[in-house]
Amino acid sequence: TVLGGSPGSDVRSGIRSENFDTGKGADINISANQISLQKGARIRSNSFSEALGGNIDINAANSIQFSAPSSLIATTFADGDAGNISLSTPELLVDSSGISSSTNGAGNGGTLEINADLIEITGTSRTDRASISTTSFADGNAGNLIINTDQLRVIDGASLSSSSFGNGN
């Protein structure tokens, strides 16, 4: 379990890999029976250079759960491509939280792949919307969004999307 910060605090608990120079970002690999991100917890891989961002690979034997406003993000802010995200579990529950791969620079967004028997994305609050997405906000291309599931539920204002708001595809 990764538990976010205290109410009213700007500091959040999390796991992070960032690169600011020429070396590839470190990969984040997590395997457990159950994985839970709660109360604003974050797992992030960010690239701020021409180097590749680290990949995020999460495997859970039972379930992966996100509760508001937690997040799992791989992003590039420069020329290097963002890392890929891979989630494998029988049950993925995303409640007013986000899973995303994005580019805010010339580098491409990473692939976001989810393998689960059940994927449920639910809920919005006044400040948080549940979403699974790949997005380009600049010149780089958004990453591929690959969903392999028997059941997909997108409920109560949640979203599943791949978008470009910049010059990238």
Phi, psi and chi 1 to 4 in degrees:
 res  aa     phi    psi   chi1   chi2   chi3   chi4
   1 THR       -  132.4  -62.1      -      -      -
   2 VAL  -112.2  117.1 -178.9      -      -      -
   3 LEU  -107.6  126.7 -167.6   58.4      -      -
   4 GLY   -63.1 -161.9      -      -      -      -
   5 GLY   -84.0  179.9      -      -      -      -
   6 SER   -74.7  153.2  -58.4      -      -      -
   7 PRO   -54.7  134.1  -24.2   33.0      -      -
   8 GLY    82.5   -4.6      -      -      -      -
   9 SER   -91.2  141.8  172.8      -      -      -
  10 ASP   -86.8  -10.5  -69.6  -26.7      -      -
  11 VAL   -90.3  127.8  177.9      -      -      -
  12 ARG  -118.4  145.2  -60.7  -77.8 -178.3 -150.1
  13 SER   -74.0  149.1  -63.5      -      -      -
  14 GLY  -177.3  175.3      -      -      -      -
  15 ILE  -122.7  129.3  -60.0  168.0      -      -
  16 ARG  -141.7  141.6 -177.3  177.7    3.5 -164.8
  17 SER  -127.3  124.9  168.9      -      -      -
  18 GLU  -135.2  144.2  -64.8 -178.3  -32.7      -
  19 ASN  -124.8  136.5   67.3  -14.6      -      -
  20 PHE  -121.1    2.5  -64.7   92.5      -      -
  21 ASP  -137.7 -150.3 -152.8  -18.0      -      -
  22 THR   -84.5  -13.7   57.3      -      -      -
  23 GLY   -83.1  144.9      -      -      -      -
  24 LYS   -60.4  143.2  179.0 -172.5  178.4  -61.2
  25 GLY   -64.9  150.8      -      -      -      -
  26 ALA   -70.1  144.3      -      -      -      -
  27 ASP   -78.2  150.7  -67.5  -21.6      -      -
  28 ILE  -113.3  117.4  -62.7  171.5      -      -
  29 ASN  -122.2  122.9  -61.9  -62.3      -      -
  30 ILE  -130.1  128.4  -58.5  171.3      -      -
  31 SER  -132.5  132.2  -66.4      -      -      -
  32 ALA  -163.1  170.4      -      -      -      -
  33 ASN   -68.1  -47.4  -73.9  -33.4      -      -
  34 GLN  -137.1  138.4 -178.6  171.8  -29.7      -
  35 ILE  -124.9  131.4  -62.6  169.1      -      -
  36 SER  -135.5  127.3  177.0      -      -      -
  37 LEU  -111.6  125.3  -81.4   76.8      -      -
  38 GLN  -133.2  152.2  -57.2  172.9    8.1      -
  39 LYS    53.3   44.1  -61.7 -178.3 -179.9  179.6
  40 GLY    91.4   11.3      -      -      -      -
  41 ALA   -64.2  151.2      -      -      -      -
  42 ARG  -135.5  140.9  -59.2  173.2 -179.5  162.5
  43 ILE  -123.1  124.7  -62.4  176.6      -      -
  44 ARG  -139.7  145.5  -64.3 -179.5  178.8 -130.7
  45 SER  -129.2  118.0  170.9      -      -      -
  46 ASN  -122.8  137.5  -64.3  -35.2      -      -
  47 SER  -113.5  123.3  175.3      -      -      -
  48 PHE  -114.4   23.0  -65.3   96.1      -      -
  49 SER  -146.9 -168.2   71.2      -      -      -
  50 GLU   -81.4   -5.3   71.6  -89.0    3.8      -
  51 ALA   -82.1  157.9      -      -      -      -
  52 LEU   -68.2  142.6  -63.7  173.2      -      -
  53 GLY   -75.7  158.4      -      -      -      -
  54 GLY   -73.5  150.5      -      -      -      -
  55 ASN   -83.7  153.7  -63.5  -41.2      -      -
  56 ILE  -118.6  119.9  -58.7  171.8      -      -
  57 ASP  -126.2  115.2 -173.8   20.4      -      -
  58 ILE  -124.0  125.7  -60.0  177.9      -      -
  59 ASN  -126.4  127.4  -64.1  -72.3      -      -
  60 ALA  -129.6  130.3      -      -      -      -
  61 ALA   -67.7  -30.8      -      -      -      -
  62 ASN  -111.0  -57.6  -64.2  -35.7      -      -
  63 SER  -162.2  158.9   68.5      -      -      -
  64 ILE  -123.4  127.0  -59.1  172.6      -      -
  65 GLN  -129.3  135.2  -60.2  175.3    7.6      -
  66 PHE  -120.1  128.9  -67.2   82.0      -      -
  67 SER  -121.3  151.1   64.8      -      -      -
  68 ALA   -51.3  142.1      -      -      -      -
  69 PRO  -102.8   63.1   36.0  -32.7      -      -
  70 SER   -76.2  163.3  -60.6      -      -      -
  71 SER  -151.6  152.6   60.1      -      -      -
  72 LEU  -131.0  115.6  172.7   62.3      -      -
  73 ILE  -139.3  136.9  -60.7  171.1      -      -
  74 ALA  -123.6  121.4      -      -      -      -
  75 THR  -139.1  147.4  -58.1      -      -      -
  76 THR  -116.5  139.8 -179.5      -      -      -
  77 PHE  -114.4   10.1  -64.6   92.8      -      -
  78 ALA  -147.4 -146.4      -      -      -      -
  79 ASP   -83.6  -22.4  -65.9  -19.9      -      -
  80 GLY   -74.7  146.8      -      -      -      -
  81 ASP   -73.2  147.0  -68.2  -14.2      -      -
  82 ALA   -69.3  156.4      -      -      -      -
  83 GLY   -71.6  164.0      -      -      -      -
  84 ASN   -88.3  154.5  -61.6  -45.4      -      -
  85 ILE  -119.1  130.7  -61.9  173.7      -      -
  86 SER  -131.6  124.6  174.8      -      -      -
  87 LEU  -121.1  130.9  -58.1  175.3      -      -
  88 SER  -133.9  123.7  -64.1      -      -      -
  89 THR  -169.9  156.0 -174.4      -      -      -
  90 PRO   -66.7  -33.3  -24.1   33.8      -      -
  91 GLU  -138.3  121.3 -174.4  176.4   75.9      -
  92 LEU  -116.1  118.7  173.9   63.4      -      -
  93 LEU  -118.6  120.5  -55.1  173.6      -      -
  94 VAL  -120.4  108.5 -178.9      -      -      -
  95 ASP  -113.2  108.7 -178.3    8.1      -      -
  96 SER    49.8   41.3  -61.5      -      -      -
  97 SER  -136.8  175.1  -63.2      -      -      -
  98 GLY  -133.2  145.4      -      -      -      -
  99 ILE  -126.3  121.4  -59.7  171.7      -      -
 100 SER  -150.8  153.3   69.6      -      -      -
 101 SER  -124.2  130.1  169.1      -      -      -
 102 SER  -148.0  162.4   64.3      -      -      -
 103 THR  -126.0  133.3  175.5      -      -      -
 104 ASN  -119.4   22.9  -67.1  -71.8      -      -
 105 GLY  -151.1 -157.0      -      -      -      -
 106 ALA   -81.8  -20.2      -      -      -      -
 107 GLY   -71.0  158.0      -      -      -      -
 108 ASN   -86.6  149.8  -65.0  -43.4      -      -
 109 GLY   -69.6  155.3      -      -      -      -
 110 GLY   -83.9  163.9      -      -      -      -
 111 THR   -73.1  137.5  -65.6      -      -      -
 112 LEU  -113.6  110.6  170.4   50.1      -      -
 113 GLU  -120.8  130.1 -178.3  172.9    3.2      -
 114 ILE  -125.5  126.6  -59.2  173.2      -      -
 115 ASN  -119.5  111.8  -62.6  -68.6      -      -
 116 ALA  -155.8  146.4      -      -      -      -
 117 ASP   -65.8  -41.8  -62.5  -28.0      -      -
 118 LEU  -129.5  129.6  167.4   65.8      -      -
 119 ILE  -122.5  122.8  -60.4  171.8      -      -
 120 GLU  -127.0  119.2 -176.2  172.9  -71.9      -
 121 ILE  -113.8  116.9  -46.4  160.8      -      -
 122 THR  -139.7  143.6 -174.8      -      -      -
 123 GLY    91.8  151.6      -      -      -      -
 124 THR  -137.7  147.9   57.5      -      -      -
 125 SER  -119.6 -176.3   68.7      -      -      -
 126 ARG   -62.8  -26.0  -68.8  174.3   33.9 -163.5
 127 THR  -119.5  -11.2   57.1      -      -      -
 128 ASP  -134.2  137.2  -59.7  -64.7      -      -
 129 ARG  -119.9  131.6  177.8  178.4 -177.5 -172.6
 130 ALA   -69.4  132.3      -      -      -      -
 131 SER  -157.4  152.4   66.4      -      -      -
 132 ILE  -127.4  122.1  -64.6  176.0      -      -
 133 SER  -153.8  157.0   64.1      -      -      -
 134 THR  -124.3  134.9   60.1      -      -      -
 135 THR  -145.5  142.8  -51.0      -      -      -
 136 SER  -113.2  124.8  171.5      -      -      -
 137 PHE  -108.6    5.5  -65.6  102.5      -      -
 138 ALA  -149.4 -142.0      -      -      -      -
 139 ASP   -81.7  -26.2  -66.7  -26.2      -      -
 140 GLY   -72.2  158.3      -      -      -      -
 141 ASN   -83.3  145.1  -64.4  -37.9      -      -
 142 ALA   -65.7  149.9      -      -      -      -
 143 GLY   -74.5  165.1      -      -      -      -
 144 ASN   -72.4  146.0  -66.7  -40.3      -      -
 145 LEU  -113.6  114.1  176.7   58.7      -      -
 146 ILE  -119.5  120.0  -58.7  167.3      -      -
 147 ILE  -119.7  120.9  -56.1  -71.4      -      -
 148 ASN  -119.2  109.9  -62.4  -56.7      -      -
 149 THR  -155.3  156.2 -172.6      -      -      -
 150 ASP   -85.4  -33.6  -66.1  -30.3      -      -
 151 GLN  -134.9  128.0  -65.4 -178.4   61.0      -
 152 LEU  -124.4  122.5  175.3   62.0      -      -
 153 ARG  -122.7  119.7  -60.7  177.7 -170.5  154.5
 154 VAL  -118.3  108.2 -177.4      -      -      -
 155 ILE  -127.5  148.5  -55.6  167.6      -      -
 156 ASP    55.7   49.0  -66.3  -25.3      -      -
 157 GLY    85.5    3.0      -      -      -      -
 158 ALA   -70.4  168.4      -      -      -      -
 159 SER  -143.7  153.4   70.3      -      -      -
 160 LEU  -130.3  118.3  179.1   66.9      -      -
 161 SER  -154.2  158.4   66.0      -      -      -
 162 SER  -133.4  122.4 -178.9      -      -      -
 163 SER  -140.9  156.9  -53.5      -      -      -
 164 SER  -130.7  125.9  177.1      -      -      -
 165 PHE  -115.1    7.2  -62.4   99.0      -      -
 166 GLY  -128.7 -151.1      -      -      -      -
 167 ASN   -81.2  -17.5  -66.1  -35.3      -      -
 168 GLY   -75.3  164.4      -      -      -      -
 169 ASN   -85.8      -  -65.3  -38.8      -      -
